[in-house]
């Protein structure tokens, strides 16, 4: 289950994503990394930057999130 909220922040918009019903440490780390990389790619595109590489970035973030959970 995923909910999204958009809120104005001056000239920018804050996107809040809440993803519930994720079970297990590994699944949680993977979901966190997935949202991080996908929203990062969106931000890259909106800012006119070269989008980061999806799977390379996801793998790195998944390991980082997994280590902190």
N, C-alpha and C positions, 0 to 999 in steps of 0.2 A: 504494500500500500504506500503510495507516494503522494504527497501534497506539495504544492508550490505556492509561494507568496511573493509578490512583487511590491516593493515599497520605494517611494521616491527618496533620494538622498542627494539633494541639491540638483546638479546637472546629471547625476547618475541614478541608477536604479539598483536597489539591493534585491537579489534573488535569494530566497530562503527555500531550501528543499528539505523536507522531512520524509525519510524513508523508514517505515516501521515493518515489523514482522520479519526481520532478518534474523536467522538463528545460527549461532555458532561463530566462533572467533574468525575462522578462515573466510566464511561467507561475509561477515561484517567487514573485514579488511578488504575483500575484493569489491564489495559494493561501495565502500568509502572511496577506494581508489578510482572506481569507475565514474562516480559522480565528479570527483576532483578533476580527472583528466578530461571528461566531456565538457564540463563547464569551463575548464581552462582553454580548451580548443575554441569554444564559443567566444570567450573573452579575446583570444588571439585574433579571431576573424573580425570581431567588432572593432578592435583597435588597429586593424590593418597590418597585423604582424603575421609572420609565417606560422601556421598552426603547428603546435608540438606534435610529435609522433605518438599516436595512440598507444600501441602495445608496449613500446619501450618505456613510455612514461607510466603506463598502468602497472607494469611489472615492478618498477622502482617504487612507486607509491604503495603498492600492495605490500611489499616487504617492509616499508617504513611503518605503515599503519599496523601491520601484524606484530611488529616488534613493540609497539606502544600499547597494544590492547592487553 
